[in-house]
């Protein structure tokens, strides 16, 4: 089997270890004998015709301005249509914000998003920094947040989960992230997937199912991954 990962704006939006998510997707596929191609999609690059899973990391406001401009028109529509067609996607922080309707930075014009999620984000007065534990449909996820963005979900949009430790989407309503079809957005850096293999495997499975039909992924031992997860959760509890 073959898996194509489209890494959106890897040069512009890649902070706080976000590239580790692409490494985790690639390695866990390789361990199962799945061939992986990573296509870097930067400013000015078209969206390739066959992408099974997108990853989009975080960036500073300056980078988001350039990226938002690049997404206008066909490029943003192509990503939105791909998600509608069932392509898997993980977006973190800045990428997550630009998947909504808009992001409003401090003292700057609003940046239009591509409306994959019925959500909107605005830069708030407080910066949320620290470990996060979230209860989700995949079980307990753990990561690290570092953002001032306040994201509000539309009434029909499902959050990725409920915050047990941390601030999440906005520090008010207890939600973290969003999920629509096979697209997941959140504020969890750290990087997220190496410490949460259940989510990594869910993304791989959804990506392969779209291309090949039902896929039953071979289980992996995950001794190191489980230890990393448990250690991160313990650290979150202690710092909380």
C-alpha positions as CSV (number, residue, x, y, z in Angstrom):
1,X,0.0,0.0,0.0
2,X,1.0,3.6,-0.6
3,X,0.3,6.7,1.5
4,X,0.8,10.3,0.3
5,X,1.1,13.0,2.9
6,X,0.7,16.6,1.9
7,X,2.6,18.8,4.3
8,X,1.1,22.2,4.0
9,X,3.5,25.2,4.4
10,X,6.2,23.2,6.2
11,X,8.8,26.0,5.7
12,X,6.5,28.8,6.9
13,X,4.4,27.0,9.6
14,X,6.4,24.6,11.6
15,X,7.0,25.5,15.3
16,X,7.2,23.8,18.7
17,X,8.1,20.4,17.2
18,X,5.2,20.2,14.7
19,X,7.3,18.4,12.1
20,X,7.3,15.4,14.5
21,X,3.8,14.7,13.4
22,X,4.9,14.1,9.9
23,X,7.7,11.9,11.2
24,X,5.3,9.9,13.3
25,X,2.8,9.3,10.5
26,X,5.6,8.2,8.2
27,X,7.3,5.9,10.7
28,X,4.2,4.1,11.9
29,X,3.2,3.5,8.3
30,X,6.7,2.2,7.4
31,X,6.6,-0.2,10.4
32,X,3.6,-1.8,8.7
33,X,5.2,-2.1,5.3
34,X,3.3,0.9,3.9
35,X,5.2,3.1,1.4
36,X,5.0,6.8,2.2
37,X,5.6,9.8,0.1
38,X,5.7,13.3,1.7
39,X,5.0,16.2,-0.6
40,X,5.9,19.6,0.7
41,X,3.3,22.1,-0.4
42,X,4.5,25.7,0.0
43,X,3.4,29.2,-1.1
44,X,2.8,29.2,-4.8
45,X,2.6,25.3,-5.1
46,X,-0.6,23.7,-6.3
47,X,-2.3,21.0,-4.3
48,X,-1.2,17.6,-5.8
49,X,-3.9,15.4,-7.3
50,X,-3.5,12.5,-4.9
51,X,-3.1,13.3,-1.3
52,X,-4.3,10.8,1.3
53,X,-3.5,12.9,4.5
54,X,-2.7,16.6,5.0
55,X,-0.7,18.0,7.9
56,X,-0.6,21.7,8.7
57,X,1.4,23.1,11.6
58,X,1.5,26.3,13.5
59,X,3.2,29.6,12.7
60,X,3.5,33.2,13.8
61,X,1.0,35.9,12.7
62,X,3.4,37.2,10.0
63,X,3.6,33.7,8.4
64,X,-0.2,33.3,8.6
65,X,-0.7,36.5,6.6
66,X,1.4,35.2,3.7
67,X,-0.3,31.8,3.9
68,X,-3.8,33.2,4.1
69,X,-3.1,35.2,0.9
70,X,-1.8,32.1,-0.8
71,X,-5.0,30.1,0.1
72,X,-7.4,32.4,-1.7
73,X,-9.2,31.0,-4.6
74,X,-8.5,27.6,-6.1
75,X,-5.9,26.4,-3.6
76,X,-8.1,26.8,-0.5
77,X,-11.2,25.4,-2.4
78,X,-9.2,22.3,-3.4
79,X,-8.2,21.6,0.3
80,X,-11.8,22.1,1.4
81,X,-13.1,19.8,-1.3
82,X,-10.6,17.2,-0.4
83,X,-11.8,17.2,3.2
84,X,-15.4,17.0,1.9
85,X,-14.3,13.9,-0.1
86,X,-12.9,12.2,3.0
87,X,-9.2,13.0,3.0
88,X,-7.6,12.8,6.4
89,X,-6.2,16.0,7.9
90,X,-4.5,17.2,11.1
91,X,-3.9,20.9,11.7
92,X,-2.3,22.5,14.7
93,X,-2.6,26.0,16.1
94,X,-2.1,28.5,13.2
95,X,-3.2,25.9,10.6
96,X,-6.2,25.1,12.7
97,X,-7.2,28.8,12.9
98,X,-7.0,29.2,9.1
99,X,-9.3,26.2,8.6
100,X,-12.0,28.3,10.1
101,X,-13.8,31.3,8.6
102,X,-11.3,33.8,9.8
103,X,-8.5,34.6,12.2
104,X,-8.2,38.2,13.7
105,X,-4.7,39.0,14.8
106,X,-3.7,41.8,17.2
107,X,-4.0,45.2,15.5
108,X,-4.2,43.8,12.0
109,X,-6.8,43.1,9.3
110,X,-8.7,39.8,9.7
111,X,-7.2,36.9,7.8
112,X,-9.7,34.8,5.8
113,X,-9.7,31.1,6.4
114,X,-11.0,28.4,4.1
115,X,-14.0,27.4,6.1
116,X,-13.3,23.7,6.5
117,X,-14.5,24.2,10.1
118,X,-17.5,26.4,11.2
119,X,-15.3,28.3,13.6
120,X,-13.6,31.7,14.0
121,X,-10.6,32.8,15.9
122,X,-9.3,36.0,17.4
123,X,-6.1,36.9,19.2
124,X,-6.9,37.4,22.9
125,X,-5.2,39.4,25.6
126,X,-3.8,36.4,27.4
127,X,-1.3,33.7,26.2
128,X,-2.2,30.2,27.1
129,X,1.0,28.1,27.8
130,X,1.3,24.7,29.4
131,X,0.5,21.0,29.2
132,X,-3.0,19.9,28.1
133,X,-4.9,16.7,28.7
134,X,-8.1,16.2,26.6
135,X,-10.8,13.5,26.8
136,X,-11.7,12.5,23.2
137,X,-13.3,9.7,21.2
138,X,-9.8,8.2,20.9
139,X,-9.4,8.3,24.7
140,X,-6.9,10.6,26.6
141,X,-4.8,12.9,24.4
142,X,-1.9,14.9,25.7
143,X,0.0,17.9,24.3
144,X,1.4,21.3,24.9
145,X,-0.4,24.6,24.1
146,X,1.2,28.0,23.4
147,X,-1.3,30.4,21.9
148,X,-3.2,33.6,22.5
149,X,-5.9,32.6,20.0
150,X,-9.5,32.3,21.1
151,X,-11.4,29.9,18.9
152,X,-15.2,29.6,19.0
153,X,-17.0,26.7,17.3
154,X,-20.2,27.0,15.5
155,X,-23.3,25.2,17.0
156,X,-23.0,22.2,14.7
157,X,-19.3,21.6,14.9
158,X,-18.0,18.9,17.1
159,X,-15.0,19.7,19.3
160,X,-12.0,17.3,19.3
161,X,-12.6,16.8,23.0
162,X,-13.1,18.2,26.4
163,X,-10.3,19.8,28.3
164,X,-9.3,18.1,31.6
165,X,-6.1,20.1,32.1
166,X,-5.3,23.3,30.2
167,X,-7.2,26.0,28.4
168,X,-8.2,24.6,25.1
169,X,-10.0,26.5,22.4
170,X,-10.7,29.7,24.4
171,X,-10.2,29.0,28.1
172,X,-14.0,29.4,28.7
173,X,-16.1,26.6,27.3
174,X,-14.0,23.6,28.1
175,X,-13.6,22.5,24.5
176,X,-10.4,21.7,22.6
177,X,-10.0,21.5,18.8
178,X,-12.6,20.6,16.2
179,X,-13.4,17.6,14.1
180,X,-15.3,17.4,10.8
181,X,-15.4,14.2,8.8
182,X,-11.7,13.0,8.9
183,X,-10.3,16.5,9.5
184,X,-8.9,17.3,13.0
185,X,-7.8,20.7,14.2
186,X,-6.4,21.6,17.6
187,X,-3.9,23.7,19.6
188,X,-1.7,20.8,20.8
189,X,2.0,21.1,19.9
190,X,4.7,19.1,21.5
191,X,4.6,17.3,19.0
192,X,1.2,15.7,19.3
193,X,1.3,12.4,17.4
194,X,4.4,10.7,18.8
195,X,2.8,10.8,22.3
196,X,-0.6,9.8,21.0
197,X,-0.3,6.8,18.7
198,X,-4.0,6.1,18.7
199,X,-4.7,9.3,16.9
200,X,-1.8,8.7,14.5
201,X,-3.2,5.3,13.6
202,X,-6.7,6.7,13.2
203,X,-5.4,9.3,10.6
204,X,-3.4,6.6,8.8
205,X,-6.4,4.2,8.7
206,X,-8.8,6.9,7.4
207,X,-6.3,8.0,4.8
208,X,-5.8,4.4,3.5
209,X,-9.5,3.6,3.6
210,X,-10.3,6.3,1.2
211,X,-7.8,4.9,-1.3
212,X,-8.2,1.1,-0.7
213,X,-11.4,0.6,1.2
214,X,-11.5,-1.0,4.6
215,X,-8.0,-1.3,6.2
216,X,-7.3,-3.2,9.4
217,X,-4.0,-1.8,10.6
218,X,-1.6,-4.3,12.2
219,X,-1.1,-3.4,15.9
220,X,2.3,-2.2,17.0
221,X,4.0,-2.8,20.4
222,X,4.0,0.9,21.4
223,X,6.0,0.4,24.5
224,X,8.0,3.6,24.1
225,X,5.0,5.5,22.8
226,X,2.9,4.5,25.8
227,X,5.7,5.5,28.2
228,X,5.9,8.9,26.5
229,X,2.2,9.4,26.8
230,X,2.0,8.4,30.4
231,X,5.0,10.6,31.3
232,X,3.5,13.6,29.5
233,X,0.2,13.1,31.4
234,X,1.9,12.8,34.7
235,X,3.9,16.0,34.0
236,X,0.6,17.8,33.0
237,X,-1.0,16.7,36.3
238,X,2.0,17.8,38.4
239,X,2.3,21.2,36.7
240,X,-1.4,21.7,36.9
